[in-house]
Amino acid sequence: MSVQGPSRARILSLSKDVLCPSKDGLHKSPPSTGSGCSGGYAGSGRSGGSAGSGYSGGDAGRRDARPRRQPPARALQLNPGSYLAFLLWALLLVAALPDRRLGLLLALVAAFGGLAGKSALRVLASRRFWLFILSTLAIAPFILGEADLRWGMLRISRAGLETGAWMAARAATLMLAFSASLGALTVAQMMGLFERLGLRGLGFALGVALNLGPVLRDTVEAAYHTLRLRGGFRRPIQTARLFLVTVIANGVRYGDDVVQAASARAFDPGARPSQGTQILGRVDKAFIAGLAVVAVGLMLAA
Amino acid sequence: MKLSSFTTRDWVYVAVFGALWGALELTLGAYLHVLFPPLANTFFTGLILAGIGAAIALVGYTFVPRPGAVLSIGIITALLKVVSLGGAKIGPVVAILAEVILMEVALLSKRSPTRGRYTLAGAVAVSWNFFHKFIMMRLLYGKGIGEVYLKMVKEGSQTLGLDIRYAVAIIVVLFLFRVVAGAVAGWLAWDLGRLVARRAART
């Protein structure tokens, strides 16, 4: 039984999408019509995509024709190093600060998120975030702390409610910090960061992986329907194995075509980094020094 | 570990397997989190995702048998999770990175890969699932080890149908269950990797 993957023309089009440079993560022209390029990346940004896969982009062909989303406007213009430093700062303080200082930390993290741009606070619009926080608050008085009131099986604890509130504050701080730091970086910034760290290949791999989403979805769909139409579900274990082998083998075959496309454009993962992407500038150093001062202040006041 | 010695082919395979694991986390992960909500027992969700994820990373190691390959696959998966539509979530990212670091340590050897090392790598990777809860509860909720231990014993007692007095036995069984599931994932990854390599070479 042979299950075919995506068409070769589409693969080569996607390969070029990955390989052609676009430093701000935006395509000025459809990638399939431009001239060849040697290395670099195309950040696929955070454009909306299929809800099923969660990857950016739906059908590859249609996606390339769509205008890409502009990077979010930010009041705070920082380089990736500052965002990483902020994440480490928040992790350290969440672990080290006593409960009563968490409110202040949460306010600081939210303020940073607001300055970093709307996408940094995207987590606040997430239903799962609020479900997580509110369910912690709602359940805590019934299961934590010494019971103050009892009605048969039901017990309510004021101490439990207080503990639950601190737990929710800690979780909210951490989720916001994560969203405001890593979540605020564009794919192009991440790839630039890898390049500056001498890991150009890892940035390239991230670009390839992001563009693989639609291809994998097609492969999975083709394999699933082929196996279903051939009555594969009568032998579920054998079918599951065949399904996995087919999907992975088609992914590997797609990879071979990307390698060919990269070689044709003389892509070199070990090439020296370009000077375009900065990790830490003067403003970033001042920002990190400010974070250190605030951390010391919070610790001493605790 | 020298990532700069990776060829373009190696990086592309890292991307392919990172994307496969990422797609699994985004699709099956979301589905399992609906079946088992966040505050319910996360035993099955973590176990299933860690087991299949470890197997995919180990199949990737069959194609890129170099130190750092599994770690790179994990980094790509974690980044896909970060940039996915669901937004950045700290729990799965920490779990993915911890699992690949453990697998990388288990695979460290100058000899060629063996089924035994794949099995060991799978076992240590999935066994992280046991410690993950302690670390994330401390980080997210500020809870101590004692409270997590008590909660785990209570849940384990319900899941296994054992009396809560056998707390140590419950904890050992829960840990061993993860080790065995990981070992099976590693064992199967060895066969799957070879099957895929044969299939890819044939077509």
Interface residues (C-beta under 8 A of the other chain):
Chain A: S2 R46 G48 G49 A51 G52 S53 G54 Y55 S56 L91 V94 A95 D99 R122 V123 S126 R128 F129 L131 F132 S135 T136 I139 W166 M167 R170 A171 L174 M175 F178 S179 L182 G183 V187 M190 G198 L199 G201 L202 F204 A205 L206 G207 V208 A209 L210 L212 G213 L216 R217 V220 R241 L244 V245 T246 V247 I248 A249 G251 V252 R253 Y254 G255 D256 V258 V259 A262 S263 F267 D268 P269 G270
Chain B: L3 S4 S5 F6 T7 T8 R9 D10 W11 V12 Y13 V14 A15 V16 F17 G18 A19 L20 G22 A23 L26 T27 A30 P37 P38 L39 I56 V59 F63 S72 I75 I76 L79 L80 V82 V83 S84 L85 G86 G87 A88 K89 I90 V93 R138 L139 L140 Y141 G142 K143 L192 L195 V196 R199 A200 T203
